[in-house]
Amino acid sequence: MFSQALRFVTILLEVIILFNLLIVVHEIGHFLAARWRGLFIEGFGVWFGKPVWKKTVNGVQYSLGSIPFGGFVKLPQLAPMDVIEGKADLDRATLPPISALDKIIVAIAGPIFSLLLALFFAAIVWVVGHPVAESDMTTTIGYVERDGPAAKGGLLPGDKILEVDGRPVSRFFGMNKSVTWAIVRSEEETIPFKIERAAQVLTLNVTPIKSETRGWQRKSTRQVMMYPAETAIIEKVQPDTPAAAAQLRHGDVLTGFNGRPIWSPVALVDFISTHGNETVTLQVSRGGQSINVPVQPRILPNEKTPRIGISWDSSGKM
């Protein structure tokens, strides 16, 4: 509960910081354009509300407000703020008029600076990169639902998908050369899957399905009921559970169970849900060593199906 609250607060702070940064950069654009075009600048402020700090430099009052949202630049020749802040001491009638071109330049400078900020962050992501889950980028099948279209078509966990419906694929999710998008775009009754299995290239035909939806729901898309491969890494072991009793740890990598390889954590979850009264032997990689860990699932408090009490690291290896 505490971790969820902390995560919520962290996300909220991130949103506030990014929102303020966007607004301040936007207002800086107006400010610099106004300086360039010779407009009278009454003030520039970060945040609203009663100022907690202010200082006048070269006729411009800079301030920091008490309400941590947004910012503003006072340009009486462009947009008087009497309605918001009350009557100002400045007699705006004494200010020289400005041209339409000046108004246009100052007005569009804010959006231009916002765009430049977005391009700046995009360049950082392009150079540094961004976190990508292993399951997003693989084309290897991790789990096939029992009696689903993929299972009926002969697809198996560990199969590497090369093409879907004649289209080469390089990732599982997304809209560019992805397995899911090729399935959605397919139109024929069956979808040919070109796969690599045990150094052999095979083509298997799968008949997709569409889940039934009600009139007010969004129409479903074609599905074959399979999931991408994902390294089974333990993120957390819940206390007072079979996993804790078996001394499983954060960071343990499950390479298999009951002597067979595991391509996705979903496979273990599914096995336990249907074999909850059986002891399952996990093959665990820890510190460069491989160990066998027997675990007896059980129904945990407030649960309806057997579990062993672990949560998975969804980021995988990447």
Stockholm file with secondary structure:
# STOCKHOLM 1.0

chainA/1-318         MFSQALRFVTILLEVIILFNLLIVVHEIGHFLAARWRGLFIEGFGVWFGKPVWKKTVNGVQYSLGSIPFGGFVKLPQLAPMDVIEGKADLDRATLPPISALDKIIVAIAGPIFSLLLALFFAAIVWVVGHPVAESDMTTTIGYVERDGPAAKGGLLPGDKILEVDGRPVSRFFGMNKSVTWAIVRSEEETIPFKIERAAQVLTLNVTPIKSETRGWQRKSTRQVMMYPAETAIIEKVQPDTPAAAAQLRHGDVLTGFNGRPIWSPVALVDFISTHGNETVTLQVSRGGQSINVPVQPRILPNEKTPRIGISWDSSGKM
#=GR chainA/1-318 SS CHHHHHHHHHHHHHHHHHHHHHHHHHHHHHHHHHHHHTCCCCEEEEEESSCSEEEEETTEEEEECSEEEEEEEECTTTCCCHHHHCCCSSCGGGSCCCCHHHHHHHHHHHHHHHHHHHHHHHHHHHHHCCCCCHHHHCCBEEEECTTSHHHHTTCCTTCEEEEETTEECSBSSSSSSBHHHHHHHCCSSSEEEEEEETTEEEEEEECCBCCCCCTTSCCCCCBCCEEECCCEEEEEECTTSHHHHTTCCTTCEEEEETTEECSCHHHHHHHHHHCTTSCEEEEEEETTEEEEEEECCEECTTCSSEECCEEECTTTTC
#=GC SS_cons         CHHHHHHHHHHHHHHHHHHHHHHHHHHHHHHHHHHHHTCCCCEEEEEESSCSEEEEETTEEEEECSEEEEEEEECTTTCCCHHHHCCCSSCGGGSCCCCHHHHHHHHHHHHHHHHHHHHHHHHHHHHHCCCCCHHHHCCBEEEECTTSHHHHTTCCTTCEEEEETTEECSBSSSSSSBHHHHHHHCCSSSEEEEEEETTEEEEEEECCBCCCCCTTSCCCCCBCCEEECCCEEEEEECTTSHHHHTTCCTTCEEEEETTEECSCHHHHHHHHHHCTTSCEEEEEEETTEEEEEEECCEECTTCSSEECCEEECTTTTC
//
